[in-house]
């Protein structure tokens, strides 16, 4: 049975269909039923005809044959979308076996190397994650020296916070004192989120 697929504009498959599951796209249109001769009774032998044949008295449908297919029409019961593209069994297998690593280009299945997924940068860290990342980055002592030189509100926020928000102004001031870029802060939060 035929197989079909729907693809994104980039050629990545989003759905697969098979006629044996979703119905044939086309239904056959049959021509007239094959006919066979209908014979009358065999006449009695005569002097002229010792072995007479039964005369043909008409025609009838031949149940031993099937009508010929003379065309096809759209099957209204088919669940395969009109925009689905017909693919071979080999192409279907290649796409299924390499999900996300193959795409459809100009009627062919080609290798596709997806771009790396950008890391998810959390908007907050737990106190534990934040302090462990400071230790892992070798920054704990330097940060605590900086915090001890700050105003009482900053010292209290550092000492008593249960979580650290990426957008917090006091936190950003601390990273600025360490000369961290925005990308370095993102890396710090991404690494800490795994702890």
Backbone as numpy.savetxt, mean C-alpha at the origin, in Angstrom:
# Nx Ny Nz CAx CAy CAz Cx Cy Cz
-6.07 -15.74 -13.11 -6.90 -14.55 -13.11 -6.02 -13.30 -13.11
-6.58 -12.24 -13.66 -5.82 -11.00 -13.77 -5.71 -10.30 -12.42
-4.60 -9.53 -12.25 -4.37 -8.76 -11.04 -4.25 -7.29 -11.43
-4.61 -6.42 -10.47 -4.61 -4.98 -10.71 -4.07 -4.28 -9.47
-3.65 -3.02 -9.66 -3.16 -2.23 -8.53 -3.52 -0.77 -8.74
-3.61 -0.05 -7.63 -3.76 1.40 -7.63 -2.44 1.96 -7.12
-1.96 3.02 -7.77 -0.67 3.62 -7.41 -0.83 5.11 -7.10
0.03 5.63 -6.23 0.08 7.07 -5.99 0.72 7.74 -7.21
0.74 9.07 -7.20 1.40 9.80 -8.29 2.89 9.47 -8.35
3.47 9.06 -7.21 4.89 8.68 -7.16 5.12 7.22 -7.54
4.04 6.49 -7.86 4.17 5.10 -8.28 4.17 4.08 -7.15
3.87 4.51 -5.93 3.83 3.56 -4.82 2.44 2.92 -4.77
2.38 1.59 -4.62 1.08 0.92 -4.61 0.31 1.21 -3.32
-1.01 1.42 -3.49 -1.87 1.66 -2.33 -2.93 0.59 -2.17
-3.20 -0.17 -3.24 -4.22 -1.23 -3.16 -3.98 -2.24 -4.28
-4.33 -3.49 -3.98 -4.22 -4.56 -4.96 -5.58 -5.23 -5.13
-5.83 -5.72 -6.34 -7.09 -6.39 -6.66 -6.80 -7.60 -7.52
-7.65 -8.60 -7.40 -7.53 -9.81 -8.22 -8.93 -10.19 -8.68
-9.02 -10.59 -9.94 -10.33 -10.95 -10.47 -10.94 -12.15 -9.76
-10.11 -13.04 -9.25 -10.68 -14.20 -8.57 -11.29 -13.83 -7.22
-10.93 -12.66 -6.68 -11.50 -12.20 -5.41 -12.55 -11.11 -5.64
-12.23 -10.16 -6.52 -13.05 -8.97 -6.69 -13.97 -9.01 -7.91
-13.94 -10.10 -8.64 -14.81 -10.24 -9.81 -14.11 -9.82 -11.08
-14.51 -10.44 -12.18 -13.93 -10.12 -13.49 -14.40 -8.74 -13.93
-13.50 -8.00 -14.53 -13.87 -6.67 -15.04 -14.85 -6.78 -16.19
-14.68 -7.83 -16.99 -15.53 -7.98 -18.19 -16.32 -9.27 -18.11
-17.54 -9.19 -18.59 -18.38 -10.39 -18.71 -18.47 -10.75 -20.19
-18.41 -12.04 -20.52 -18.48 -12.42 -21.93 -19.90 -12.24 -22.48
-19.94 -11.91 -23.77 -21.20 -11.88 -24.51 -21.16 -13.07 -25.46
-22.14 -13.94 -25.31 -22.15 -15.16 -26.10 -22.99 -14.97 -27.36
-22.53 -15.60 -28.43 -23.27 -15.62 -29.68 -24.37 -16.66 -29.61
-24.99 -16.93 -30.75 -26.06 -17.92 -30.75 -25.53 -19.32 -30.41
-26.40 -20.09 -29.82 -26.05 -21.45 -29.42 -25.74 -22.26 -30.66
-24.69 -23.06 -30.66 -24.40 -23.92 -31.82 -25.60 -24.85 -32.10
-25.85 -24.99 -33.35 -27.00 -25.81 -33.77 -26.52 -27.16 -34.28
-27.43 -28.10 -34.22 -27.19 -29.39 -34.85 -28.47 -29.74 -35.60
-28.28 -30.58 -36.58 -29.44 -30.99 -37.40 -30.36 -31.89 -36.58
-31.64 -31.71 -36.86 -32.63 -32.60 -36.26 -33.12 -33.48 -37.40
-33.11 -34.77 -37.13 -33.45 -35.74 -38.17 -34.82 -36.35 -37.91
-35.45 -36.66 -39.03 -36.73 -37.36 -38.95 -36.49 -38.87 -38.90
-37.55 -39.64 -38.94 -37.38 -41.10 -38.92 -36.72 -41.60 -40.19
-35.97 -42.68 -40.04 -35.29 -43.30 -41.19 -36.36 -43.99 -42.05
-36.41 -43.66 -43.34 -37.42 -44.32 -44.19 -37.07 -45.79 -44.45
-38.06 -46.51 -44.89 -37.87 -47.93 -45.23 -36.95 -48.05 -46.44
-36.12 -49.09 -46.48 -35.26 -49.29 -47.67 -36.12 -49.50 -48.92
-35.59 -49.06 -50.00 -36.25 -49.25 -51.29 -35.29 -49.92 -52.23
-35.79 -50.25 -53.45 -34.89 -50.84 -54.43 -33.80 -49.86 -54.82
-34.14 -48.58 -54.85 -33.15 -47.57 -55.24 -32.20 -47.21 -54.08
-32.69 -47.32 -52.85 -31.91 -46.90 -51.68 -31.97 -48.02 -50.66
-30.93 -48.85 -50.61 -30.93 -50.00 -49.69 -30.69 -49.54 -48.25
-29.90 -48.47 -48.05 -29.60 -47.95 -46.71 -29.96 -46.45 -46.66
-31.20 -46.16 -46.54 -31.58 -44.74 -46.56 -31.14 -44.02 -45.29
-30.88 -42.73 -45.41 -30.53 -41.87 -44.26 -31.77 -41.14 -43.79
-31.73 -40.81 -42.50 -32.86 -40.05 -41.97 -32.81 -38.65 -42.57
-33.92 -38.10 -42.94 -33.93 -36.76 -43.54 -33.76 -35.68 -42.45
-33.11 -34.59 -42.82 -32.98 -33.44 -41.92 -34.32 -32.72 -41.94
-34.89 -32.56 -40.74 -36.21 -31.91 -40.67 -36.13 -30.55 -39.98
-34.95 -30.15 -39.56 -34.78 -28.86 -38.88 -33.47 -28.85 -38.09
-33.31 -27.83 -37.26 -32.12 -27.72 -36.39 -32.57 -27.51 -34.96
-31.63 -27.79 -34.04 -31.90 -27.59 -32.61 -30.58 -27.23 -31.93
-30.69 -26.64 -30.69 -29.48 -26.32 -29.91 -28.70 -27.60 -29.64
-27.37 -27.49 -29.78 -26.51 -28.65 -29.54 -26.02 -28.59 -28.10
-26.52 -29.43 -27.19 -26.11 -29.37 -25.79 -24.68 -29.82 -25.54
-24.03 -30.38 -26.54 -22.65 -30.83 -26.37 -21.64 -29.73 -26.66
-22.10 -28.56 -27.06 -21.21 -27.44 -27.36 -21.66 -26.23 -26.56
-20.78 -25.24 -26.47 -21.16 -23.99 -25.80 -21.18 -22.88 -26.84
-21.96 -21.86 -26.58 -22.01 -20.75 -27.54 -20.67 -20.05 -27.62
-20.31 -19.52 -28.76 -19.03 -18.79 -28.89 -19.11 -17.42 -28.22
-17.98 -16.97 -27.69 -17.90 -15.63 -27.13 -17.69 -14.66 -28.29
-18.59 -13.70 -28.41 -18.51 -12.75 -29.53 -18.10 -11.35 -29.08
-17.92 -11.16 -27.76 -17.51 -9.86 -27.24 -17.54 -9.85 -25.73
-17.29 -8.69 -25.17 -17.30 -8.53 -23.71 -17.97 -7.21 -23.35
-18.57 -7.17 -22.16 -19.16 -5.94 -21.63 -18.67 -5.78 -20.19
-18.72 -4.54 -19.69 -18.30 -4.29 -18.31 -19.18 -5.08 -17.35
-18.52 -5.69 -16.35 -19.23 -6.47 -15.35 -19.68 -5.53 -14.23
-20.98 -5.32 -14.05 -21.44 -4.38 -13.02 -21.17 -4.87 -11.59
-20.90 -6.16 -11.41 -20.63 -6.71 -10.08 -19.15 -6.69 -9.70
-18.29 -6.24 -10.61 -16.85 -6.21 -10.35 -16.52 -5.12 -9.33
-15.66 -5.43 -8.35 -15.27 -4.48 -7.31 -13.92 -3.82 -7.60
-13.35 -4.09 -8.76 -12.06 -3.50 -9.11 -12.29 -2.09 -9.65
-11.67 -1.07 -9.06 -11.88 0.30 -9.54 -11.46 0.46 -11.00
-12.13 1.36 -11.67 -11.87 1.59 -13.10 -10.44 2.07 -13.32
-9.89 2.85 -12.37 -8.54 3.39 -12.56 -7.43 2.43 -12.11
-7.79 1.23 -11.68 -6.77 0.23 -11.31 -6.03 -0.21 -12.57
-4.73 -0.42 -12.43 -3.87 -0.78 -13.56 -3.62 -2.28 -13.53
-3.75 -2.91 -14.68 -3.48 -4.36 -14.76 -1.99 -4.61 -14.62
-1.64 -5.58 -13.77 -0.24 -5.97 -13.58 -0.13 -7.49 -13.72
1.07 -7.96 -14.00 1.28 -9.40 -14.13 1.41 -10.03 -12.75
1.33 -11.35 -12.71 1.55 -12.06 -11.44 2.95 -11.78 -10.90
3.94 -11.71 -11.80 5.32 -11.46 -11.38 5.46 -10.05 -10.79
4.81 -9.07 -11.42 4.87 -7.70 -10.90 4.16 -7.61 -9.55
3.02 -8.27 -9.43 2.28 -8.30 -8.16 3.17 -8.89 -7.06
3.81 -10.01 -7.34 4.67 -10.67 -6.36 5.84 -9.76 -5.96
6.43 -9.09 -6.93 7.56 -8.18 -6.66 7.12 -7.03 -5.76
5.95 -6.46 -6.03 5.45 -5.36 -5.22 5.09 -5.81 -3.81
4.44 -6.96 -3.69 4.03 -7.48 -2.39 5.25 -7.87 -1.55
6.22 -8.51 -2.18 7.40 -9.00 -1.45 8.34 -7.88 -1.01
8.21 -6.72 -1.62 9.12 -5.61 -1.32 8.33 -4.35 -0.97
7.41 -4.50 -0.09 6.51 -3.40 0.29 7.30 -2.15 0.68
6.95 -1.04 0.04 7.63 0.23 0.32 8.97 0.38 -0.36
9.44 -0.65 -1.06 10.75 -0.60 -1.71 10.68 -0.81 -3.22
9.47 -0.81 -3.76 9.27 -0.89 -5.21 8.19 0.10 -5.59
8.29 0.60 -6.81 7.24 1.48 -7.31 7.03 1.25 -8.80
5.97 1.80 -9.32 5.52 1.62 -10.69 5.96 2.83 -11.50
6.81 2.60 -12.50 7.29 3.69 -13.35 7.20 3.24 -14.80
6.42 3.96 -15.59 6.28 3.68 -17.02 5.95 2.22 -17.31
5.02 1.66 -16.54 4.56 0.30 -16.78 5.48 -0.79 -16.27
6.46 -0.41 -15.44 7.41 -1.40 -14.91 7.56 -1.22 -13.41
7.92 -2.31 -12.73 8.25 -2.26 -11.31 9.74 -1.96 -11.19
10.07 -0.90 -10.46 11.48 -0.51 -10.30 11.81 -0.43 -8.81
13.10 -0.57 -8.50 13.58 -0.48 -7.12 13.39 0.95 -6.64
12.96 1.08 -5.40 12.74 2.40 -4.79 13.39 2.42 -3.42
14.26 3.39 -3.20 14.88 3.58 -1.89 14.21 4.79 -1.25
13.32 4.54 -0.28 12.61 5.67 0.33 13.57 6.57 1.09
13.23 7.86 1.17 14.09 8.76 1.93 14.05 8.39 3.41
15.11 8.69 4.13 15.11 8.36 5.56 14.00 9.14 6.27
13.42 8.49 7.25 12.37 9.13 8.03 13.01 10.09 9.01
12.58 11.36 8.97 13.19 12.30 9.91 12.85 11.92 11.35
13.77 12.14 12.26 13.49 11.76 13.66 12.36 12.61 14.23
11.61 12.02 15.11 10.55 12.74 15.80 11.17 13.46 16.98
11.01 14.77 16.99 11.57 15.57 18.08 10.46 15.78 19.10
10.63 15.23 20.30 9.58 15.41 21.30 9.54 16.86 21.77
8.37 17.29 22.22 8.25 18.66 22.71 8.58 18.78 24.19
8.75 17.61 24.85 9.09 17.61 26.29 9.86 16.36 26.65
10.60 16.45 27.75 11.33 15.32 28.30 11.01 15.22 29.78
11.04 14.00 30.28 10.90 13.84 31.73 12.19 14.32 32.39
12.10 14.61 33.68 13.31 15.04 34.42 14.40 13.99 34.30
14.01 12.72 34.43 14.97 11.61 34.34 15.66 11.62 32.98
14.87 11.70 31.89 15.45 11.69 30.54 16.41 12.87 30.36
15.98 14.05 30.81 16.80 15.25 30.64 18.14 15.11 31.36
18.11 14.68 32.61 19.35 14.56 33.40 20.26 13.45 32.86
19.66 12.31 32.47 20.49 11.22 31.92 21.16 11.67 30.61
20.46 12.45 29.78 21.08 12.92 28.54 22.19 13.92 28.85
21.99 14.76 29.88 23.08 15.66 30.29 24.31 14.86 30.69
24.10 13.78 31.43 25.23 12.92 31.85 25.88 12.29 30.63
25.06 11.70 29.74 25.60 11.03 28.54 26.36 11.99 27.64
25.90 13.26 27.59 26.56 14.26 26.73 27.74 14.93 27.45
27.98 14.55 28.72 29.08 15.14 29.46 28.82 16.59 29.85
27.53 16.95 30.01 27.18 18.35 30.27 26.62 18.60 31.68
26.40 17.58 32.46 25.71 17.75 33.74 26.42 18.77 34.62
27.70 18.63 34.82 28.43 19.54 35.71 28.40 20.96 35.19
28.60 21.14 33.89 28.60 22.47 33.28 27.24 23.14 33.43
26.15 22.36 33.23 24.80 22.90 33.36 24.52 23.29 34.80
24.92 22.45 35.74 24.64 22.76 37.14 25.42 23.98 37.62
26.61 24.19 37.10 27.37 25.41 37.42 26.63 26.61 36.87
26.14 26.50 35.60 25.40 27.62 34.99 24.12 27.91 35.77
23.37 26.86 36.15 22.11 27.03 36.87 22.36 27.71 38.23
23.43 27.30 38.89 23.70 27.87 40.23 23.99 29.38 40.16
24.37 29.88 39.00 24.67 31.31 38.84 23.44 32.10 38.39
22.30 31.44 38.23 21.09 32.10 37.74 20.22 32.59 38.89
19.14 33.32 38.53 18.21 33.84 39.54 17.46 32.70 40.21
16.78 33.01 41.30 16.12 32.00 42.11 15.02 31.26 41.33
14.31 31.96 40.46 13.25 31.30 39.67 13.85 30.24 38.75
14.95 30.55 38.08 15.60 29.59 37.17 16.12 28.40 37.96
16.74 28.67 39.11 17.25 27.56 39.93 16.10 26.67 40.41
14.98 27.28 40.81 13.82 26.51 41.29 13.22 25.70 40.14
13.14 26.30 38.97 12.57 25.59 37.81 13.41 24.36 37.46
14.73 24.51 37.49 15.61 23.38 37.19 15.50 22.31 38.26
15.45 22.71 39.52 15.45 21.75 40.63 14.11 21.04 40.78
13.01 21.73 40.46 11.69 21.19 40.79 10.86 20.74 39.58
11.36 20.93 38.37 10.57 20.56 37.19 10.45 19.05 37.06
9.23 18.59 36.79 9.01 17.17 36.52 9.24 16.85 35.06
9.16 17.88 34.22 9.43 17.70 32.79 10.04 18.99 32.25
10.72 18.88 31.12 11.38 20.00 30.49 10.81 20.20 29.09
10.18 21.36 28.87 9.56 21.68 27.58 10.59 22.24 26.61
10.54 21.78 25.38 11.49 22.22 24.33 11.36 23.72 24.10
10.19 24.29 24.29 9.96 25.70 24.00 10.12 26.62 25.22
10.46 26.08 26.39 10.58 26.88 27.61 11.72 27.90 27.48
11.42 29.16 27.82 12.40 30.23 27.65 13.64 30.04 28.53
13.44 29.59 29.79 14.59 29.37 30.67 15.48 28.26 30.13
14.83 27.20 29.60 15.59 26.09 29.04 16.38 26.55 27.81
15.74 27.34 26.95 16.42 27.84 25.75 17.58 28.76 26.12
17.42 29.53 27.21 18.52 30.38 27.67 19.71 29.53 28.11
19.41 28.40 28.76 20.49 27.50 29.18 21.21 26.90 27.99
20.45 26.47 26.99 21.09 25.92 25.79 21.89 26.99 25.05
21.37 28.22 25.06 22.09 29.32 24.42 23.43 29.55 25.13
23.43 29.42 26.46 24.67 29.58 27.21 25.69 28.50 26.86
25.17 27.34 26.43 26.06 26.24 25.99 26.42 26.35 24.51
25.93 27.42 23.86 26.15 27.66 22.41 25.52 26.58 21.53
24.39 26.03 21.99 23.69 25.02 21.20 22.89 25.71 20.09
22.94 25.12 18.90 22.06 25.57 17.82 20.70 24.89 17.99
19.73 25.35 17.22 18.40 24.73 17.27 18.48 23.26 16.88
19.31 22.94 15.89 19.48 21.55 15.46 20.10 20.70 16.58
21.06 21.29 17.32 21.69 20.55 18.42 20.69 20.31 19.56
19.80 21.26 19.79 18.77 21.08 20.82 17.83 19.95 20.39
17.47 19.94 19.11 16.62 18.86 18.58 17.30 17.50 18.77
18.59 17.44 18.47 19.34 16.19 18.63 19.37 15.76 20.10
19.55 16.72 20.99 19.56 16.44 22.43 18.21 15.83 22.85
17.11 16.47 22.43 15.77 15.99 22.80 15.48 14.63 22.17
15.88 14.44 20.91 15.64 13.17 20.24 16.40 12.04 20.95
17.66 12.29 21.29 18.46 11.27 21.98 17.90 10.99 23.37
17.52 12.04 24.09 17.00 11.87 25.45 15.68 11.12 25.46
14.88 11.28 24.41 13.56 10.63 24.38 13.68 9.10 24.33
14.85 8.59 23.99 15.05 7.13 23.93 15.51 6.57 25.28
15.79 7.44 26.22 16.30 6.97 27.52 15.18 6.64 28.48
